[in-house]
């Protein structure tokens, strides 16, 4: 099967459709070489799923590239642990997309090994992955490669800055 729907929210989860959280966890858990991801918003305190997924992937030797919209405007309780991981492991790259006013990075995608991607509406937050009624689709092959290529292309933009800031100098 090349496409599959994933959902979150109490009215949708459990009706025979897999949850977004489970689908994303599976991508992080099965990646062998590289995970490329983009997000608009990273949730606040008490939400550590993405941090745990990234840490596990890094332990297996998987490179992780995260591009987030306006990093300095994200919830510090969520970004601080991610920055600690990036400082500790050079295989984890964080980029802040700081486009001109009203030109946000709103894409929410996770691509594993340029072969499979989950692309949808949920942010990296407890609400986005667990409580809100969000929807995503899994694609494989050429669309996944294209999604990874598009996300990575942002890292070379004049609007992108590597984070944490100390890593830019090294």
N, C-alpha and C positions, 0 to 999 in steps of 0.2 A: 504494500500500500504506500503510495507516495504522498498522500495528504491525509491529515487527521485533524479533527476539531478538538480543542481543549477549552475548558471553561473554569470560571470561579464563581462563587456566590451560592448562597444556600438553596436557591430555587433551581439551580442548574447542576451542581455537583451531586453525584450519586445516581443520576438518571441514565447511566450507561455510557456517559461521556467522561473521559479522563480529565483530571484537574490540571490547570496550568502549572501549579506548583509541582505536581508529580512529573509532568512532561519536562519542565525545565530542569528539575533535579536529575532526571534520566539523562538529559543532554550533558550536563556537567559530569555525571558519574561515568559516562561511557566514552567521553572524548579521549582521544589518544595523543593528539598533537597540539591543537590550538582551539581555543574558544574565543569568538569575537562577539561582542555584545554592545548594544546601545540602549539607552534609557533616558526618559525625560525626567523622572523623579525617583529619588531613593528615599525610602521611608525613614521614620524616626526611630526612637528608642524601642528596645525590646523586639527588634526585628532583625534576626541574624541569619536567615536562610541563605541569602546570596553570599554572605561572608563565609559561611561554613562550606558551601558548594565550591567557592573559589579556592579556599584553603585545601580542601580535599584534592581538587584538580592539580594544584601546584605541587602537592606532595607526590603525585604520580608523574611529575615532569611535564605537565601540560602548560603551555603558554596561554595566558589570559590577557585579552585586550578589552578594556571597558571604555566606552565613550559615553559620557553623561552630559546632559544639558546643564550649563552654568553651575559647575561644581561648587563654587563658593556659596551659592544660594541653596544648596541641598541641606538636609538635616545633618547637623554635625555629629549627632550620636550614631548615625549610620555611616557617615563617610570616614570618621576617624579610624575605626577598625580596618577599613579597606585601605586607607593610607598606610597604616602600620604593616599590613601584608605587602603592599607595594614596596615599602622601604626594605623589608626583610627578604624579598624575593624578586630579582630582576626579571623573572619570567612573567610578572604581573605589571602591566602598563595601564595607567589610568590617564585619560585625556578629558579635559573640560572643553566642551563646545560653547564658545562665547560669541555667537554670531551677532550681527548688528541688531539693534532694537527691533523686537517683534519678529525675529528670524530665529526661532528656537529649533533645537533638535528634539523632535517629538516622537521619533521612531523607537519602537520597543521590539527588539529582536535579540535572539541568542542563536549563534551558529556554531556548530561543533564540527571541526575538521573539514570545513568547507563542503560538507556532504549533506548535512541535515540542519534545518533551522526551524525555530518556532517564532512566529511573527504575529503580534497581536496588539491588544489595547492596554494590557496591564503594565503598570509601573512596578519598580522594585520596592514594594511596600507591602505591609501586612494587608492593607485594604486591597491593593491591586492584585496580589497573588492569591488571597484567601477569601476576602469578604465581598468586595464589589462584584457585580455581575459583569465580568470581562470575558472576552473571547479571543482565541488565537488559533492559528492554523499551522500545522507542521508541513514543511515542504522539503523535498530532497532533490539532489542532483543540481542541475544548472541554476534553478532559482536560489538554492542555498549558497552556491558559489557566488552568484551575483550579489546577494545580500551581504556576504562577508566582504567582498571587494568594495562595495559602497561604504560600509562602515569604516573599513580600514582607510579608505581614501580621505575620510574626514581628519584622520590623525596628522596628515600632511598639510592641512589647510592653515592659512594664516589666522583663522578663527579658533584653532585648537591649541591648547596648552597642556603639556604633560604635567601631571600631578603625582604625588605631592611636589610642591615647588622645589624642594631641596634636590629632587631627582633631575631637574632641568640642568643644574650646574655640573652634574657628575658625569 
